[in-house]
Amino acid sequence: MSSKKLKEAKQAIEAGREDLIENVQALEAIIPVDIKAIDIALHLGTPWIPPYIL
């Protein structure tokens, strides 16, 4: 959700809404970097993964 808001805020800045610059900077500071699923380590018994997936 935050990534969507960041994109919308950047578009608004380009359209002249310079009052959103601080918001964009704040969002960029907290939004984590996107990673690929292959980069996520899975371990047997991990509670957030249903047993039928493993």
PDB file of N, H, CA, C and O in Angstrom:
ATOM      1  N   MET A   1       0.820  -1.188   0.000  1.00  0.00           N
ATOM      2  CA  MET A   1       0.000   0.000   0.000  1.00  0.00           C
ATOM      3  C   MET A   1       0.865   1.252   0.000  1.00  0.00           C
ATOM      4  O   MET A   1       0.569   2.198  -0.730  1.00  0.00           O
ATOM      5  N   SER A   2       1.912   1.282   0.790  1.00  0.00           N
ATOM      6  H   SER A   2       2.152   0.513   1.383  1.00  0.00           H
ATOM      7  CA  SER A   2       2.764   2.465   0.857  1.00  0.00           C
ATOM      8  C   SER A   2       3.457   2.735  -0.469  1.00  0.00           C
ATOM      9  O   SER A   2       3.653   3.893  -0.838  1.00  0.00           O
ATOM     10  N   SER A   3       3.827   1.687  -1.189  1.00  0.00           N
ATOM     11  H   SER A   3       3.667   0.747  -0.889  1.00  0.00           H
ATOM     12  CA  SER A   3       4.468   1.875  -2.491  1.00  0.00           C
ATOM     13  C   SER A   3       3.522   2.571  -3.458  1.00  0.00           C
ATOM     14  O   SER A   3       3.940   3.410  -4.255  1.00  0.00           O
ATOM     15  N   LYS A   4       2.255   2.220  -3.384  1.00  0.00           N
ATOM     16  H   LYS A   4       1.915   1.538  -2.736  1.00  0.00           H
ATOM     17  CA  LYS A   4       1.256   2.857  -4.246  1.00  0.00           C
ATOM     18  C   LYS A   4       1.125   4.338  -3.889  1.00  0.00           C
ATOM     19  O   LYS A   4       1.066   5.195  -4.771  1.00  0.00           O
ATOM     20  N   LYS A   5       1.080   4.628  -2.595  1.00  0.00           N
ATOM     21  H   LYS A   5       1.129   3.933  -1.878  1.00  0.00           H
ATOM     22  CA  LYS A   5       0.966   6.018  -2.157  1.00  0.00           C
ATOM     23  C   LYS A   5       2.196   6.819  -2.563  1.00  0.00           C
ATOM     24  O   LYS A   5       2.087   7.986  -2.939  1.00  0.00           O
ATOM     25  N   LEU A   6       3.359   6.194  -2.487  1.00  0.00           N
ATOM     26  H   LEU A   6       3.448   5.246  -2.181  1.00  0.00           H
ATOM     27  CA  LEU A   6       4.591   6.867  -2.888  1.00  0.00           C
ATOM     28  C   LEU A   6       4.537   7.229  -4.371  1.00  0.00           C
ATOM     29  O   LEU A   6       4.880   8.345  -4.759  1.00  0.00           O
ATOM     30  N   LYS A   7       4.111   6.292  -5.180  1.00  0.00           N
ATOM     31  H   LYS A   7       3.832   5.384  -4.865  1.00  0.00           H
ATOM     32  CA  LYS A   7       4.013   6.541  -6.622  1.00  0.00           C
ATOM     33  C   LYS A   7       3.033   7.681  -6.910  1.00  0.00           C
ATOM     34  O   LYS A   7       3.312   8.557  -7.728  1.00  0.00           O
ATOM     35  N   GLU A   8       1.890   7.660  -6.233  1.00  0.00           N
ATOM     36  H   GLU A   8       1.663   6.948  -5.568  1.00  0.00           H
ATOM     37  CA  GLU A   8       0.891   8.709  -6.424  1.00  0.00           C
ATOM     38  C   GLU A   8       1.428  10.069  -5.978  1.00  0.00           C
ATOM     39  O   GLU A   8       1.182  11.080  -6.637  1.00  0.00           O
ATOM     40  N   ALA A   9       2.152  10.095  -4.873  1.00  0.00           N
ATOM     41  H   ALA A   9       2.352   9.274  -4.339  1.00  0.00           H
ATOM     42  CA  ALA A   9       2.708  11.353  -4.369  1.00  0.00           C
ATOM     43  C   ALA A   9       3.756  11.908  -5.324  1.00  0.00           C
ATOM     44  O   ALA A   9       3.816  13.119  -5.540  1.00  0.00           O
ATOM     45  N   LYS A  10       4.583  11.038  -5.898  1.00  0.00           N
ATOM     46  H   LYS A  10       4.534  10.055  -5.722  1.00  0.00           H
ATOM     47  CA  LYS A  10       5.589  11.492  -6.866  1.00  0.00           C
ATOM     48  C   LYS A  10       4.911  12.081  -8.103  1.00  0.00           C
ATOM     49  O   LYS A  10       5.364  13.092  -8.642  1.00  0.00           O
ATOM     50  N   GLN A  11       3.834  11.451  -8.547  1.00  0.00           N
ATOM     51  H   GLN A  11       3.466  10.630  -8.110  1.00  0.00           H
ATOM     52  CA  GLN A  11       3.094  11.972  -9.697  1.00  0.00           C
ATOM     53  C   GLN A  11       2.475  13.327  -9.371  1.00  0.00           C
ATOM     54  O   GLN A  11       2.446  14.221 -10.217  1.00  0.00           O
ATOM     55  N   ALA A  12       1.986  13.476  -8.152  1.00  0.00           N
ATOM     56  H   ALA A  12       2.010  12.750  -7.465  1.00  0.00           H
ATOM     57  CA  ALA A  12       1.392  14.749  -7.744  1.00  0.00           C
ATOM     58  C   ALA A  12       2.446  15.852  -7.697  1.00  0.00           C
ATOM     59  O   ALA A  12       2.168  16.994  -8.062  1.00  0.00           O
ATOM     60  N   ILE A  13       3.649  15.514  -7.250  1.00  0.00           N
ATOM     61  H   ILE A  13       3.875  14.586  -6.954  1.00  0.00           H
ATOM     62  CA  ILE A  13       4.740  16.496  -7.224  1.00  0.00           C
ATOM     63  C   ILE A  13       5.057  16.950  -8.639  1.00  0.00           C
ATOM     64  O   ILE A  13       5.247  18.140  -8.890  1.00  0.00           O
ATOM     65  N   GLU A  14       5.113  15.999  -9.560  1.00  0.00           N
ATOM     66  H   GLU A  14       4.958  15.032  -9.356  1.00  0.00           H
ATOM     67  CA  GLU A  14       5.378  16.339 -10.961  1.00  0.00           C
ATOM     68  C   GLU A  14       4.287  17.242 -11.536  1.00  0.00           C
ATOM     69  O   GLU A  14       4.532  18.028 -12.451  1.00  0.00           O
ATOM     70  N   ALA A  15       3.084  17.117 -10.986  1.00  0.00           N
ATOM     71  H   ALA A  15       2.885  16.478 -10.242  1.00  0.00           H
ATOM     72  CA  ALA A  15       1.961  17.935 -11.444  1.00  0.00           C
ATOM     73  C   ALA A  15       1.910  19.282 -10.727  1.00  0.00           C
ATOM     74  O   ALA A  15       1.009  20.084 -10.972  1.00  0.00           O
ATOM     75  N   GLY A  16       2.881  19.531  -9.837  1.00  0.00           N
ATOM     76  H   GLY A  16       3.612  18.879  -9.638  1.00  0.00           H
ATOM     77  CA  GLY A  16       2.950  20.835  -9.191  1.00  0.00           C
ATOM     78  C   GLY A  16       2.668  20.863  -7.703  1.00  0.00           C
ATOM     79  O   GLY A  16       2.699  21.937  -7.101  1.00  0.00           O
ATOM     80  N   ARG A  17       2.397  19.731  -7.093  1.00  0.00           N
ATOM     81  H   ARG A  17       2.372  18.859  -7.583  1.00  0.00           H
ATOM     82  CA  ARG A  17       2.104  19.678  -5.658  1.00  0.00           C
ATOM     83  C   ARG A  17       3.399  19.562  -4.854  1.00  0.00           C
ATOM     84  O   ARG A  17       3.698  18.503  -4.302  1.00  0.00           O
ATOM     85  N   GLU A  18       4.156  20.640  -4.791  1.00  0.00           N
ATOM     86  H   GLU A  18       3.913  21.500  -5.240  1.00  0.00           H
ATOM     87  CA  GLU A  18       5.444  20.622  -4.099  1.00  0.00           C
ATOM     88  C   GLU A  18       5.299  20.454  -2.592  1.00  0.00           C
ATOM     89  O   GLU A  18       6.276  20.143  -1.911  1.00  0.00           O
ATOM     90  N   ASP A  19       4.093  20.656  -2.060  1.00  0.00           N
ATOM     91  H   ASP A  19       3.299  20.910  -2.613  1.00  0.00           H
ATOM     92  CA  ASP A  19       3.866  20.477  -0.628  1.00  0.00           C
ATOM     93  C   ASP A  19       3.985  19.010  -0.209  1.00  0.00           C
ATOM     94  O   ASP A  19       4.016  18.712   0.985  1.00  0.00           O
ATOM     95  N   LEU A  20       4.050  18.105  -1.167  1.00  0.00           N
ATOM     96  H   LEU A  20       4.025  18.347  -2.137  1.00  0.00           H
ATOM     97  CA  LEU A  20       4.149  16.675  -0.861  1.00  0.00           C
ATOM     98  C   LEU A  20       5.587  16.163  -0.829  1.00  0.00           C
ATOM     99  O   LEU A  20       5.810  14.977  -0.587  1.00  0.00           O
ATOM    100  N   ILE A  21       6.551  17.024  -1.064  1.00  0.00           N
ATOM    101  H   ILE A  21       6.370  17.988  -1.261  1.00  0.00           H
ATOM    102  CA  ILE A  21       7.948  16.591  -1.110  1.00  0.00           C
ATOM    103  C   ILE A  21       8.369  15.935   0.203  1.00  0.00           C
ATOM    104  O   ILE A  21       9.031  14.897   0.188  1.00  0.00           O
ATOM    105  N   GLU A  22       7.994  16.526   1.337  1.00  0.00           N
ATOM    106  H   GLU A  22       7.456  17.369   1.349  1.00  0.00           H
ATOM    107  CA  GLU A  22       8.357  15.939   2.635  1.00  0.00           C
ATOM    108  C   GLU A  22       7.701  14.570   2.821  1.00  0.00           C
ATOM    109  O   GLU A  22       8.307  13.661   3.387  1.00  0.00           O
ATOM    110  N   ASN A  23       6.475  14.424   2.349  1.00  0.00           N
ATOM    111  H   ASN A  23       5.982  15.163   1.889  1.00  0.00           H
ATOM    112  CA  ASN A  23       5.788  13.134   2.455  1.00  0.00           C
ATOM    113  C   ASN A  23       6.532  12.062   1.661  1.00  0.00           C
ATOM    114  O   ASN A  23       6.708  10.940   2.136  1.00  0.00           O
ATOM    115  N   VAL A  24       6.965  12.409   0.458  1.00  0.00           N
ATOM    116  H   VAL A  24       6.822  13.320   0.072  1.00  0.00           H
ATOM    117  CA  VAL A  24       7.696  11.466  -0.386  1.00  0.00           C
ATOM    118  C   VAL A  24       9.003  11.067   0.290  1.00  0.00           C
ATOM    119  O   VAL A  24       9.361   9.890   0.304  1.00  0.00           O
ATOM    120  N   GLN A  25       9.706  12.026   0.839  1.00  0.00           N
ATOM    121  H   GLN A  25       9.415  12.983   0.827  1.00  0.00           H
ATOM    122  CA  GLN A  25      10.965  11.720   1.516  1.00  0.00           C
ATOM    123  C   GLN A  25      10.732  10.795   2.708  1.00  0.00           C
ATOM    124  O   GLN A  25      11.524   9.882   2.946  1.00  0.00           O
ATOM    125  N   ALA A  26       9.655  11.021   3.456  1.00  0.00           N
ATOM    126  H   ALA A  26       9.012  11.762   3.262  1.00  0.00           H
ATOM    127  CA  ALA A  26       9.343  10.172   4.604  1.00  0.00           C
ATOM    128  C   ALA A  26       8.983   8.757   4.156  1.00  0.00           C
ATOM    129  O   ALA A  26       9.419   7.783   4.770  1.00  0.00           O
ATOM    130  N   LEU A  27       8.195   8.639   3.098  1.00  0.00           N
ATOM    131  H   LEU A  27       7.840   9.430   2.600  1.00  0.00           H
ATOM    132  CA  LEU A  27       7.831   7.314   2.592  1.00  0.00           C
ATOM    133  C   LEU A  27       9.049   6.567   2.064  1.00  0.00           C
ATOM    134  O   LEU A  27       9.188   5.366   2.295  1.00  0.00           O
ATOM    135  N   GLU A  28       9.931   7.270   1.357  1.00  0.00           N
ATOM    136  H   GLU A  28       9.817   8.246   1.169  1.00  0.00           H
ATOM    137  CA  GLU A  28      11.133   6.624   0.824  1.00  0.00           C
ATOM    138  C   GLU A  28      12.030   6.106   1.948  1.00  0.00           C
ATOM    139  O   GLU A  28      12.746   5.121   1.771  1.00  0.00           O
ATOM    140  N   ALA A  29      11.988   6.768   3.097  1.00  0.00           N
ATOM    141  H   ALA A  29      11.405   7.569   3.241  1.00  0.00           H
ATOM    142  CA  ALA A  29      12.824   6.356   4.224  1.00  0.00           C
ATOM    143  C   ALA A  29      12.318   5.080   4.896  1.00  0.00           C
ATOM    144  O   ALA A  29      13.103   4.356   5.508  1.00  0.00           O
ATOM    145  N   ILE A  30      11.015   4.793   4.792  1.00  0.00           N
ATOM    146  H   ILE A  30      10.377   5.381   4.295  1.00  0.00           H
ATOM    147  CA  ILE A  30      10.475   3.646   5.528  1.00  0.00           C
ATOM    148  C   ILE A  30      10.079   2.454   4.667  1.00  0.00           C
ATOM    149  O   ILE A  30       9.950   1.343   5.183  1.00  0.00           O
ATOM    150  N   ILE A  31       9.885   2.658   3.376  1.00  0.00           N
ATOM    151  H   ILE A  31       9.990   3.560   2.958  1.00  0.00           H
ATOM    152  CA  ILE A  31       9.447   1.549   2.522  1.00  0.00           C
ATOM    153  C   ILE A  31      10.621   0.608   2.279  1.00  0.00           C
ATOM    154  O   ILE A  31      11.663   1.031   1.778  1.00  0.00           O
ATOM    155  N   PRO A  32      10.457  -0.670   2.633  1.00  0.00           N
ATOM    156  CA  PRO A  32      11.552  -1.623   2.420  1.00  0.00           C
ATOM    157  C   PRO A  32      11.788  -1.902   0.936  1.00  0.00           C
ATOM    158  O   PRO A  32      10.903  -1.716   0.101  1.00  0.00           O
ATOM    159  N   VAL A  33      12.969  -2.339   0.641  1.00  0.00           N
ATOM    160  H   VAL A  33      13.688  -2.490   1.320  1.00  0.00           H
ATOM    161  CA  VAL A  33      13.346  -2.685  -0.727  1.00  0.00           C
ATOM    162  C   VAL A  33      12.598  -3.950  -1.140  1.00  0.00           C
ATOM    163  O   VAL A  33      12.483  -4.889  -0.351  1.00  0.00           O
ATOM    164  N   ASP A  34      12.096  -3.980  -2.357  1.00  0.00           N
ATOM    165  H   ASP A  34      12.190  -3.218  -2.998  1.00  0.00           H
ATOM    166  CA  ASP A  34      11.441  -5.185  -2.873  1.00  0.00           C
ATOM    167  C   ASP A  34      12.484  -6.278  -3.068  1.00  0.00           C
ATOM    168  O   ASP A  34      13.576  -6.032  -3.582  1.00  0.00           O
ATOM    169  N   ILE A  35      12.128  -7.490  -2.649  1.00  0.00           N
ATOM    170  H   ILE A  35      11.242  -7.690  -2.232  1.00  0.00           H
ATOM    171  CA  ILE A  35      13.010  -8.632  -2.867  1.00  0.00           C
ATOM    172  C   ILE A  35      12.234  -9.711  -3.609  1.00  0.00           C
ATOM    173  O   ILE A  35      11.003  -9.732  -3.593  1.00  0.00           O
ATOM    174  N   LYS A  36      12.959 -10.589  -4.247  1.00  0.00           N
ATOM    175  H   LYS A  36      13.959 -10.572  -4.259  1.00  0.00           H
ATOM    176  CA  LYS A  36      12.338 -11.697  -4.967  1.00  0.00           C
ATOM    177  C   LYS A  36      12.012 -12.815  -3.982  1.00  0.00           C
ATOM    178  O   LYS A  36      12.665 -12.957  -2.948  1.00  0.00           O
ATOM    179  N   ALA A  37      11.006 -13.598  -4.311  1.00  0.00           N
ATOM    180  H   ALA A  37      10.475 -13.482  -5.151  1.00  0.00           H
ATOM    181  CA  ALA A  37      10.597 -14.702  -3.448  1.00  0.00           C
ATOM    182  C   ALA A  37      11.742 -15.681  -3.221  1.00  0.00           C
ATOM    183  O   ALA A  37      11.843 -16.277  -2.149  1.00  0.00           O
ATOM    184  N   ILE A  38      12.592 -15.849  -4.202  1.00  0.00           N
ATOM    185  H   ILE A  38      12.510 -15.364  -5.073  1.00  0.00           H
ATOM    186  CA  ILE A  38      13.700 -16.796  -4.077  1.00  0.00           C
ATOM    187  C   ILE A  38      14.713 -16.364  -3.010  1.00  0.00           C
ATOM    188  O   ILE A  38      15.488 -17.184  -2.517  1.00  0.00           O
ATOM    189  N   ASP A  39      14.702 -15.083  -2.660  1.00  0.00           N
ATOM    190  H   ASP A  39      14.073 -14.417  -3.060  1.00  0.00           H
ATOM    191  CA  ASP A  39      15.630 -14.565  -1.660  1.00  0.00           C
ATOM    192  C   ASP A  39      15.117 -14.717  -0.230  1.00  0.00           C
ATOM    193  O   ASP A  39      15.795 -14.319   0.717  1.00  0.00           O
ATOM    194  N   ILE A  40      13.926 -15.290  -0.066  1.00  0.00           N
ATOM    195  H   ILE A  40      13.374 -15.613  -0.835  1.00  0.00           H
ATOM    196  CA  ILE A  40      13.354 -15.497   1.262  1.00  0.00           C
ATOM    197  C   ILE A  40      13.652 -16.926   1.696  1.00  0.00           C
ATOM    198  O   ILE A  40      13.271 -17.885   1.025  1.00  0.00           O
ATOM    199  N   ALA A  41      14.336 -17.053   2.821  1.00  0.00           N
ATOM    200  H   ALA A  41      14.646 -16.275   3.366  1.00  0.00           H
ATOM    201  CA  ALA A  41      14.704 -18.381   3.327  1.00  0.00           C
ATOM    202  C   ALA A  41      13.505 -19.026   4.025  1.00  0.00           C
ATOM    203  O   ALA A  41      12.826 -18.389   4.830  1.00  0.00           O
ATOM    204  N   LEU A  42      13.259 -20.288   3.708  1.00  0.00           N
ATOM    205  H   LEU A  42      13.811 -20.805   3.055  1.00  0.00           H
ATOM    206  CA  LEU A  42      12.189 -21.053   4.340  1.00  0.00           C
ATOM    207  C   LEU A  42      12.800 -22.162   5.180  1.00  0.00           C
ATOM    208  O   LEU A  42      13.767 -22.807   4.776  1.00  0.00           O
ATOM    209  N   HIS A  43      12.225 -22.370   6.348  1.00  0.00           N
ATOM    210  H   HIS A  43      11.440 -21.845   6.676  1.00  0.00           H
ATOM    211  CA  HIS A  43      12.703 -23.428   7.229  1.00  0.00           C
ATOM    212  C   HIS A  43      11.510 -24.284   7.654  1.00  0.00           C
ATOM    213  O   HIS A  43      10.421 -23.763   7.894  1.00  0.00           O
ATOM    214  N   LEU A  44      11.714 -25.576   7.745  1.00  0.00           N
ATOM    215  H   LEU A  44      12.599 -26.000   7.550  1.00  0.00           H
ATOM    216  CA  LEU A  44      10.652 -26.463   8.206  1.00  0.00           C
ATOM    217  C   LEU A  44      10.188 -26.028   9.586  1.00  0.00           C
ATOM    218  O   LEU A  44      11.007 -25.735  10.457  1.00  0.00           O
ATOM    219  N   GLY A  45       8.890 -25.987   9.785  1.00  0.00           N
ATOM    220  H   GLY A  45       8.225 -26.225   9.078  1.00  0.00           H
ATOM    221  CA  GLY A  45       8.327 -25.609  11.069  1.00  0.00           C
ATOM    222  C   GLY A  45       8.150 -24.112  11.259  1.00  0.00           C
ATOM    223  O   GLY A  45       7.727 -23.676  12.329  1.00  0.00           O
ATOM    224  N   THR A  46       8.461 -23.327  10.256  1.00  0.00           N
ATOM    225  H   THR A  46       8.805 -23.682   9.387  1.00  0.00           H
ATOM    226  CA  THR A  46       8.269 -21.884  10.368  1.00  0.00           C
ATOM    227  C   THR A  46       6.779 -21.612  10.568  1.00  0.00           C
ATOM    228  O   THR A  46       5.966 -22.053   9.755  1.00  0.00           O
ATOM    229  N   PRO A  47       6.398 -20.893  11.636  1.00  0.00           N
ATOM    230  CA  PRO A  47       4.978 -20.735  11.956  1.00  0.00           C
ATOM    231  C   PRO A  47       4.166 -19.928  10.940  1.00  0.00           C
ATOM    232  O   PRO A  47       2.944 -20.072  10.902  1.00  0.00           O
ATOM    233  N   TRP A  48       4.783 -19.104  10.136  1.00  0.00           N
ATOM    234  H   TRP A  48       5.776 -18.987  10.167  1.00  0.00           H
ATOM    235  CA  TRP A  48       4.015 -18.286   9.198  1.00  0.00           C
ATOM    236  C   TRP A  48       3.778 -18.982   7.864  1.00  0.00           C
ATOM    237  O   TRP A  48       3.143 -18.415   6.975  1.00  0.00           O
ATOM    238  N   ILE A  49       4.286 -20.211   7.714  1.00  0.00           N
ATOM    239  H   ILE A  49       4.802 -20.672   8.437  1.00  0.00           H
ATOM    240  CA  ILE A  49       4.063 -20.976   6.488  1.00  0.00           C
ATOM    241  C   ILE A  49       3.191 -22.186   6.828  1.00  0.00           C
ATOM    242  O   ILE A  49       3.575 -23.004   7.663  1.00  0.00           O
ATOM    243  N   PRO A  50       2.019 -22.310   6.190  1.00  0.00           N
ATOM    244  CA  PRO A  50       1.163 -23.458   6.470  1.00  0.00           C
ATOM    245  C   PRO A  50       1.878 -24.767   6.123  1.00  0.00           C
ATOM    246  O   PRO A  50       2.634 -24.817   5.153  1.00  0.00           O
ATOM    247  N   PRO A  51       1.649 -25.820   6.902  1.00  0.00           N
ATOM    248  CA  PRO A  51       2.322 -27.104   6.666  1.00  0.00           C
ATOM    249  C   PRO A  51       2.112 -27.667   5.261  1.00  0.00           C
ATOM    250  O   PRO A  51       2.999 -28.339   4.733  1.00  0.00           O
ATOM    251  N   TYR A  52       0.964 -27.409   4.649  1.00  0.00           N
ATOM    252  H   TYR A  52       0.244 -26.864   5.078  1.00  0.00           H
ATOM    253  CA  TYR A  52       0.719 -27.974   3.316  1.00  0.00           C
ATOM    254  C   TYR A  52       1.612 -27.340   2.246  1.00  0.00           C
ATOM    255  O   TYR A  52       1.767 -27.918   1.170  1.00  0.00           O
ATOM    256  N   ILE A  53       2.194 -26.187   2.505  1.00  0.00           N
ATOM    257  H   ILE A  53       2.068 -25.718   3.379  1.00  0.00           H
ATOM    258  CA  ILE A  53       3.099 -25.545   1.550  1.00  0.00           C
ATOM    259  C   ILE A  53       4.450 -26.260   1.545  1.00  0.00           C
ATOM    260  O   ILE A  53       5.064 -26.429   0.492  1.00  0.00           O
ATOM    261  N   LEU A  54       4.899 -26.668   2.701  1.00  0.00           N
ATOM    262  H   LEU A  54       4.400 -26.530   3.557  1.00  0.00           H
ATOM    263  CA  LEU A  54       6.198 -27.319   2.812  1.00  0.00           C
ATOM    264  C   LEU A  54       6.073 -28.760   2.401  1.00  0.00           C
ATOM    265  O   LEU A  54       7.060 -29.496   2.421  1.00  0.00           O
TER     266      LEU A  54
END
